[in-house]
Amino acid sequence: MVQTYALPYVRQIVACIGAGEVHLVTLEQESRAIAPARRDQIRRQLATEGIRWLPTAYSKFGAMALLRSAALVARLWLLIVTRRVAHIHCWCTPAGPSATACRSRRDDR
């Protein structure tokens, strides 16, 4: 899903902003875990494209999901403050409007 749906428009966002980096946060199911060596390889490849991948463990709705969500919010808040994040693109947002807005902004320059 991330490879076919999210990465193409994340790459468009990277192209739109030019300098800087985009942080891609994904929720990873344990049953579909990527081997550590492969994960590092993917992380390095994405870094060459200006994308910093932050895989996070997924939990079904319940107490563990709430705890992990709280930890994720704290981690993202720290990231926002330390890396001076200027824009946030929320997950589960359709790619079309994002790419269109990004393209329109770039065309206005």
N, C-alpha and C positions, 0 to 999 in steps of 0.2 A: 504494500500500500504506500509506504513512504517513498520507495524508489520510483514508482510509476505516477504517484499523485503529488506528493509534497515536494520532492527534490526539484522537479522542473520549475515550479514557481518560486522555490527558495533561490534557485539559480538566477531567475529573473530579478528577484529582489536584490541579490548581490550585484548584478549588473546595473541595476537602477541606482543603488546608493554609491557605487564606485568604491571609494576607500572605506576601510573599516572591515568589520566581520559580522556575520549573521550567526546567531546561536540557535541551533535546531534542537529542541527538546522533544524526545520521543518516549512513549511509554512502551516498554518491552515486556512481552509475556514470557514467563520462565520456560514454558513449553516450546517456545520458538527462539530460545537463546542462541546467540551467535557465539562461536568459539572465541576466546580471548584474543588469539593471534589474528583472526579475521576481523574482529572488532577494531583492533589497533590499526590494521591495514585500512579499513574503511575510514577511520578517524583521520589518519594521515592524508588519505586521498581528498577527503572533504576539506581538510585544512588548506590544501593547495588551491582550493577554489574559493577560499574566504568563508568557509562554513565550519563553525565549531559545533560538533555533535555532542549532545549531552543525553545519552541513553539513561532512562530511569525505569526502575522496576514497576510493573503494572500489578495492581491488586483489584480483585472484584470488589464491588461495593460492600462496605462493612467497616469495622473498626480499623483493620489494617490499611484499608484504602484512605481513611481519614488521617491516620498517622503519617502515611507516606505523602499524602497531599500537603499536610502541614509542613513536613520536612522539605518538600519540593518548593513550596512558597518561600520558605526561609532561604533556601539555596538560591532561588531566582532573585529574591530581594537583595541578597548579598552580591550577586552577579550584576544586578542593575546598578547598585551603588558603586562597586569597585571598578566596573568597566564603563561607567557613565553611559549606560544604554539610553539612547534618545528616542527610539521607537519600539513598540511592541506589537507584534502581529499574533493574534490569538489563534490557538489551535482550533481545528474543526471549522475554520472559515473557508468557504469555497475559493478555489484558486482563481477563477475567472475575474471576479471583482478586484482582487488584489493585483493581479497582473495588469488589468486595465488601468487601475489607478496609478500603478507604478509607471506604466508606459506613458500615460497622459502627463505625469509629472516630468518625465524625461523629455518628452516632446516640447514642453513649455520652456525649456532652457534655451 
